[in-house]
Amino acid sequence: MAGPLPLGDPAPPDGRLPAGLDIDPDVPFSVYLHVPFCRVRCGYCDFNTYTATELRGARQDQYADTLIREIDLARTVLDESGAVRPMDTVFFGGGTPTLLPPGDLARMLSAASDAFGIRDGAEVTVEANPDTVMARIAETLRDAGVTRLSIGMQSAVPKVLAALDRTHRPENVRTAVQSARDAGLDVSVDLIYGAPGETLADWERSLEAALELEPDHISAYALIIEDGTKLARQIRRGEVPAPDDDLQADMYEMADQRLAAAGFDWYEVSNWARRASTGSHASRHNLAYWRGFDWWGFGPGAHSHVAGLRWWNVKHPAAYAQRLALGESPAAGREQPDARARTLERVLLQSRLAEGLPIADIATSHRGRVAELISDGLVDAASALRERRVRLTLRGRLLADAVVRALTE
């Protein structure tokens, strides 16, 4: 389970947005649907997820109906604020959304479409464990309006999967990808590098296996050790080694080189999309987060953002269901960050994008540091001088956190 929720102001029981909130109807609107169930807990994961023994009264078979109650509440809240807009993107995340029957996912998507509307050509993504995807499921999701499947491959090497407590069989990734392809869905695969005991050769094997699948999109994340996870405890006890920063840097450089050679362009530090004449395969949903658009997150522990207002739901599925059964909002708290916090967030997120961060969005007192970052080889000089944008070099991507600190502290 994830760590504690943020501190903030109490959220009203009816979920109403503050009077006078300046909502721009032209800002794109996205929906995130959280499915918090997993068969087992991976040792590195600190997401808000629950195995069967941790549900304490919440029922997986009633979850879709519970979440639909929150969708109905959201429609009422947004109606009162004059802020109902069609969805540009929808994302089912988790957890493992495909642990639910595909019909439940279809009902949740239908309820959101009925409540808000959905734009033509909207991107609708479902995250999936490779063991849970077969042709029948992929076809049902397609028929419901899903356009994209994001498959948690993580590695092609059994010992690396074991170190991460991933239980799927590597060969099932190919079956899942083929099922999605046959159903006409776009395919993304997720990889993790830097697991205990993983070598550069292991990582190369995983990259090659991912590329052989010919996906539209690949995410590659460096393993981060989160407090409170099983892996953090194992490292603290000396049972497994901590990730090696230098090795992870080598793995990132290898990924960028191999993916570029295979026709993929990076568009965010950890994400690459296949080049296509018919349009980008970048995740439009994740771009909505990085660009600061509006979204409503449904489900236990989900976070939302509308016109600068942020709020987050109670974490446990039982508490979430109880609030909604009483006709109350599941929101646990909310906040409106001040201008300084919004600037920090904008720099943190947009500097990670290949499109870069407008220098005008950096505080005046920190703009002079762009020249230092160029001198250090972290920021592309031509982009800064000609386009007035901060675009990271390859070295800058490896040291993205240092760039953010230089531009904000």
Residue, then its C-alpha position, 0 to 999 in steps of 0.5 A: m500500500a502507498g504511503p500516507l496521503p498529503l496534508g491539506d484542507p478538509a474536503p466538503p462531504d458533497g464534493r463541491l468545488p470552491a465558489g469562484l474557481d476559474i475553470d477554463p472550458d478550453v483546457p482538455f479534460s481527462v479521467y483516471l479510473h483506479v482499480p486497486f486490486c492485485r493477485v500479489r504485491c510486487g516487492y518494489c511497488d508502493f502504489n495504492t493496491y490491495t491483495a485479497t487478504e487486505l480488502r477488509g470488507a471491500r468487495q471486488d465484485q461490487y467495485a464497478d458499481t461503487l466507482i460509478r457512484e463517484i462518476d455520478l457525483a462528479r457529474t453533479v459537481l461539475d454541472e454545478s460549476g459549469a465545467v462539464r467537458p468531453m473526455d480527451t483521454v481515459f486511463f484505467g490504472g492500478g493495481t491490475p485493472t484486468l483482474l476485473p471482468p472486462g464487462d466491469l471495465a466496459r461499464m465504468l467506461s460507459a458510465a464516464s462517457d454518459a456523464f461527461g461525453i468523450r471526444d472523437g478519437a479519444e485515447v482510452t488505455v487499460e493497464a494489464n498484467p500479461d497473464t490476464v490478457m487473451a483474445r476474448i478480453a482484448e476484443t471485449l475491451r476494444d468493443a467497449g471503446v478501449t484503444r490502447l493496452s499498456i502491458g507490464m512486461q518489466s523484464a524478459v529475464p526470469k531472475v529479474l522478474a523474480a527479484l521484482d516479485r513479478t509472477h507472470r511468465p515471460e512468454n505470456v507477454r508475446t501472447a498479450v501483445q498479439s491478442a491486443r494487436d489482433a483486436g486492433l489496439d495500440v500497444s505499450v510495454d513497460l520495462i524496469y531496469g536496475a533490479p537487484g542482480e540485473t546486469l547490463a547484458d540482462w537489460e540488453r536482453s529485455l530491450e531486444a525482447a521488447l523491440e521484437l514485439e514491435p510495440d507502439h510505445i515503450s516506457a523504461y523506468a529506473l527502479i526506485i526504492e520506496d520506503g515501506t516496500k518489501l524491497a526496501r526492507q530487503i536492502r536495509r537488511g543487506e539481503v539484496p544490493a541497492p540499485d547502482d546509479d552508474l549502472q542505471a545510467d549505463m542502462y538508460e543510455m543503452a535504452d536510448q540508443r537501441l530505441a532510437a535505432a529501432g525508430f522510437d523517439w523519446y518524448e519524456v525522460s522515461n518514455w519513447a514512442r514509435r515514429a509514425s507518419t499517421g501521428s504520434h504514439a505518445s501517451r496523450h493521457n500522461l502528457a495531460y499530467w505533464r502539461g498540467f491539464d485538468w483530470w478527475g481521478f476515480g477510485p481509492g487514493a486517486h488524485s484529481h486536478v481541476a483549474g489548479l485545485r487538487w484533491w485526493n480520495v481516501k485510500h482503502p477500498a472499504a472506506y471509499a465504498q462506505r463514503l459513497a454508500l452514504g452519498e458522500s464524496p470520497a475526497a479526503g482532502r484538497e489544496q490550492p497550491d500558491a504561485r511558487a508551488r505551481t511554478l515548481e511543479r511546471v518546471l519539474l514536469q515540463s522540463r522532462l518533456a522533449e518539447g521542453l520548458p519555455i524559459a518564460d515559465i521559469a522564475t525571473s530570478h532563476r533564468g540566468r541559470v540556463a546559461e550555466l546548464i548549457s555550459d554543463g552540457l545539460v541543456d541544448a544551447a540551440s533550443a535555448l537561444r533560438e526557441r527560448r525553451v529548456r530542452l534536456t540533452l542526453r546528459g541532462r536527462l540522466l541528471a534531470d533532478a539536478v536541472v530542476r533544482a538549478l531552476t527552482e532553488 
